[in-house]
Structures are given as structure tokens and as C-alpha cells.
């Protein structure tokens, strides 16, 4: 069945297998994100890179042409808050590497690329909805570890290389989740954080001397955690801080400024209350427009237009669907952010260039710009509408399958029960 | 409490005693014990002829409650006219640019050539869409209220795997702030279910999202109670971890069968007693009529059991069965079990694999309450497909898009859209009006309230939503929501309803 479902683009994919290749996406409404929209535009790709974007691009005779007339062409979406690739079944510890069950709260040494599985069934489900990259991170603890930036490429296409693009950030959980990890109190959590950072400094300064049991120092953290955190102090890696309450956000902003760290806020349910301060600090915020309830006391002031209000105040907003299994719902999260006041262009930017920017991949990803990696989606219409879909998905310049384990299962039973009367639009 | 008082006072005469016993035959043992003491012999040999035959009252929470305590919401007065709206009827059809009238809380006219009465409140709705109020068959609002503090975990009585004697409405907190957001999402009716920790979790209740005093005042008039049951991973995990039964799917089914077997015996016993009692009453009346001595001993009532009482009502078809069940094979098992034990299943809930048995569900007319895309959080939710509802519908079945979430309930229309278009992409031919049924008519049928709501048809309750555009668009907003003809949400009036919890917050007037 899958052969049939891929019929329309099957030969394109086949042709692409013989690299090097040139692909021309022709005639679409092109949203480069970095520049204004190009009607009847062309995106030209050679190998894994974008080589031309514009209205009057001559198409080489050897190019594989993907017609995109009446279609919308965007950079691939990037899901910012996931543990995709680290879990298959959330409740089954044997298939879940994201939920870390170690007894200590500081786990800076953990890194997502040690367990990421590109063959996970979650990959196809997200890619089908135009998500071409994710940031995937471990969960739990006070410092959960380091998240990674991954492309959601076809696992069977070995020519594409390692899906891992680089480390995305060190994850710190403050507010109620951090408190949960340390003594059920923010006081204990922040105390533990202070101690840890002091240890990192001592270690950076004294190196091995700091570790000697005969020396003047008593370090509480493990050596690997100390080493892993050094790039954060050197501003090479952002500190991604999960935080929700307005008063906690203020505290985090002060802390990031005092420590001179690169930061990203995650959650920020009450961010709209301190939006100006966040904007002044130039700290990007990963936010879920659908988290609009006082689910905890720290999100008492949550509201649907939180992303719109923060964006209006000048905050670099990154919209998320806060889901691993349904990272593909990112486009609907964006739709809901627009529904509650975020500009559609700003929404698209938030899930492409803004994410790439915040997590250190802006030179490679996030816009349809010459020289960037060709992670591109051709949509049948408005990407945020359920009635549209991602017709073609390209990652690193290669056409990707847009089916998933789910569509295979669905087709298996649609056929078994003899229910299909229309044509499958793949 | 009022009921108990009435019964206790009633213990003064022989006639009253008879009445009292008849009632006591069907009420809480606790109430009986509380009243037993003050009952006195009144010393009248032949009671006067009863004017009406005493009827068993059933469980006290189902008995008539004093309106003075409950103050149920009253329907709207006057006429509301939606003029020029695209009417999504919920029947699988639509009327473009039509008019709908609500008179004294009920839909009184639907069509294209409807005269608008002079006294009507006219709502110009050209270019907008009017749908029935949305219905969620699966909510835990109020029993797992926001904020999610430990003190708000009231939906699972996990002290025994079968707790048919508990009622979700006894835990429902009407000030759950999530309710206001659900209303703003176009939801007018919800079924509040106990959780799925037990194989038999207890009774659900169907509520209209209007009055906020107490669950009983919000009850959907005429709606039957539901019974929440669960198969699969949850009960076996909850009790298995305690080292108790059930620890496996085998144990789950055993617990269910054992509970229903016992309930069947109980129901038979109750029926035998009711027959005997009827005969005895007839004899008593005959004796009274002929001025003869009553010689027959009054039959003694079998003891009451609140849990079995609920299950007996299920066996009599008075309570609708809602089963949390993910896997296709387990749903088929539940259907066999229902045949064996003699009850009907109104809806499977979550039903991740409904698409695998869409033919059977269609044939048996069992609704499948599903999400569009939740999956992978546990093993039994691994085989989810986005087109689940669409496949069930194509097979002629009755899909329902449910939420199980105070976030999801705000976007039932979007979830229906997601599943519809996922189905179309796979080549299923379904129109948008079919998807509207998944959140209006089909859930009304699953809850046994389709006589009253779920479609835009004359005589139905004035539960409607005016959308600013096609509700299957991601951008659609509910401009107006009416319940019984009363406006409960108006997008132009921020926070028309709000819970006490939101008072004193910054978002009090904004969220």
C-alpha cells in the first residue's frame, strides 16, 4: 500500500537517490521568512543547500522540478520543545530515555544525542506535518541535561548522514518543576543551582586541583556535569530555563544578566505580565499558545494571547506544541497563536528562523536563503489550516516520505474494510 | 437530607409507615438507619385506602430534590433570531444563509424563509456560521479541577477496582476555572466521568454549562446517568502496583464479570421482592375494600446495596455504559461481555483502535469517542491514527470527538477538522457536515440526550454557537454561545462567565 501512497512522488525520490542532484520547486508562493513573500517564486536546491530563491530563476535542464503552483513554500518547521527520538512509549521506561530516573537533580552531563533514534515512529508522524527538525531534550531534575538539534530525515537514507546537528542548550527547570526535584521548594532548588554554579566556576579556575580530596574545595557536583556546563558560562551554549510565574521570570532575567549567560525561556505562561522586561533582556521565549489555564498556581495568569502580547512588546517568540508524539501539531499551535492575535508572518518566523536563532542553527536553517540547508516544505494551502497539508517535504535537499506508521495502519484497515472510494492524495 | 426528613416525619401513621417502607425499599441503608428510630406504631388496624400507590424512589440522588436548594437555571425568555447565518444543522446537512429562531429557550424555527417576529432580538449573522452547542462525552472538569493540586484529585476512588456506588457529581467543583474556557470554545454540555483507575469507576453525570452553584443544579434535564468502566492498562496498573487484583487484563475482566454476576442476582432478588410487594399491596387493598382482616405478612425487603443498585440499573437499560478502552480486541471482548451479562454499550472512550473494528461498531451502533491524534503515552495507545473518526464514519459508525482534557475541550471543532481532513487525504469521501456531527449529534446520541439537543431542529433546546467563520477553520472563534436561549459567552464581552478562582487575578477580566 505504501508504494501506492507514495506514487505521486515515488519517481522523484527514486531519481534523487542518484546524487548529486538539483531540485527546483517552481511557481509557489514562497515564504523565505528572512525576506518578503515571493509570488510565483522558485527555490533552487543543489545537493543539500539552497542555491537560489526568487521570482526569475532559470532552471537548469538537469533539475528535478517540483511544481508548486497554487502552493505555499516555507522553510521546514522546527519543533522547539520535544523529547522526540528519546521515547517511543512514554509510560514504558524500557522505551523512554527522556524521563530520567536518577536520584540526583543535576544532570548536566546528559546529552540527547546519546539516545536519539531517527527510526522512531514519532519521526514520520511529525514530518508528515511539515516538521523537518526538532530540539529534543531530556526531562526532569533541576538541570535535566543538554538538548540536541536534529533533522527528521528518512532513517533509511544513509547518504544524509547523522541527523544530529549540534547541542541546543542546557535545560534548567525552575518554578514548580525545579522545586519538585529539590526539596519541594524553590528555595532549595535555587540554593542547589547556586552551589552548582559556584562549583563550575571553581572547577573552571582550578581544574583538577578543585577535585583533589586534599585541596581546599568541596565540590558537590560531578566532574562531567561541571565540564558540560562550562560552555554555558562561556556563552557558547544557551541555558534553557523552564519557568512560568511572572516573579520567577523576573528572577531568571536578573540571574541571566548577572551571570552574563545566553538564555532561552521555556513556558513563560505569565510572560505577558513581564513582556517588556523580557524584550529588553533580548531573551527568546518558547511558548505554547494553547496553555491558557491556571493548571498550576504558577500559571494562574495564563492566557491564550500570551504569544501575541509578548511579540507586541518586542519579545522574540517561539511557538511550540509542547509535544513529542504530536510535534506535528506545531502548525496548529501556530494557527492558534494567530487565532489569538499573533501575526501570521510572525508565527511562521517563530517556528523557523527564531528557533534556529535561539538554538544556534541560524547559519544553517530557519529561512529559505542562499547557502542554507534545504529543509523545505510545499504546502497545499495555508500551513496552519487542518484542510491543508504538507505535500512535499525536503530535508537536506532530499525529498522525504510523507507517510508514517499511522498512515500505513490506517490504509491497512481502510483496505481491509473496503472503505476507500476517493483517491489518496499523496 | 430533605428527603430523609420527609421520610422520618412520615413515620407517624400506619399509612405513612407503609409509604415509608416502600420508599425505604429503595433508598440508602444509611438513611434508613437514621430514620428507623423515630418510627412509631400508630395503632390503626386498617389503614385508609392509599390514594396513590407508593412508588420506589430509587437512589436518593435521583429522587426529586428541592428546587429551593438547587435553583436550576431557567430557560431564556423571549425570541432570539439569528438572521442570515450558515446553519450547520448537526444532521449532516446545512442551510446556507438561513434564519433560526429561539423562543423561550427552545428552537422554534429553522430555515431560509422564516419571518422574524417584531419582538425578536435580532442577531445579524450574515457570513457567520451557526452550529448546535458542542457536546463533550468525556470530561473530568470539576472532578480534576484546575489548578491541578493534590486536593483537586477527586475523580478516581481507587480504594477498590469496582466502585459503582460513587457519583462524579458528588465531587464536581463548579468553580473549576476551566469551565469558562470550555464555554468560550462553544461547549454547552459535558459528561463528567470518574477516572479510569477502576474497572468500574462509578456514575457519570451530564451537565449543562450554565448555573454554577452545584452539579445537580447543572444537570441536563432528562439525561440518564452513565456508568464509567475501564479496560486495559489503567486498572491493572493501579491495583497491580498495590499487589492487588486486578494485576492483568485477565483480572480486569474477572472483576467486571464478578461484579455484574452479583448485580444480576441482586437485580433478580429486587424484582422478586417488587412482585411480592405489589401482590401484598393488592391483597391489602382488597382487604381494606371488603373491611376484612389483613392476614398476609408484609414481605420483607432484601438489603440495599448501592453499588449493585447502579449495576442493576445498567442491566435494566436505565444507565448508559461508557467504557474506556483503547485496543480493538478489548473492545470486541467488551461487546461479548455486554452480550453475556445483558447490557448495552453506549460508547467506547478513547477507542484508539476503533478504526480496526469500524464495521462492528457500525453494526452494533456503539459510538466511538476518540481524540484526533493523542497517541504513544502508553502501549495501548500506540496504534492511533489521525483518521480514526473519519474511518469509523465512513464505515457507517458513530464517531464522537471527545476531549478528556480541559485544554482539548476548548478546540473540539479543530480536533474534528484534523480527523476529517486526515481521512480525506487518505481518500475517504466525507463532507464537513459529517464532521460537525462528531461534536454535536453523535455525542448527544451517546449520552441519550439527542431528543433535546445536538441538532438545530425545531423543539430542541436553544443550545447554539455562532462562529465568526467555518468552525473547521483553525482561526474560528465562537462569537456567541447560548444555552437554553441564554447568552453564556459573548466574545465582545470579555469573561462573561468566570469562576471564583479567577477573581483577584490579573486575567480576571482578560483571559
Interface residues (C-beta under 8 A of the other chain):
Chain A: X87 X88 X89 X90 X91 X92 X121 X122 X125 X273 X290 X291 X292 X293 X294 X295 X296 X297 X299 X300 X301 X302 X303 X304 X324 X325 X326 X329 X332 X335 X336 X338 X339 X384 X385 X386 X387 X389 X406 X407 X409 X410 X411 X413 X414 X417 X419 X420 X421 X422 X423 X424 X425 X426
Chain B: X146 X147 X148 X149 X177 X178 X181 X233 X355 X356 X358 X359 X373 X374 X375 X376 X377 X378 X379 X382 X383 X384 X385 X386 X387 X388 X391 X394 X395 X406 X407 X410 X411 X414 X417 X418 X420 X421 X424 X425 X426 X427 X428 X429 X472 X473 X474 X475 X476 X477 X501 X502 X505 X506 X507 X510 X511
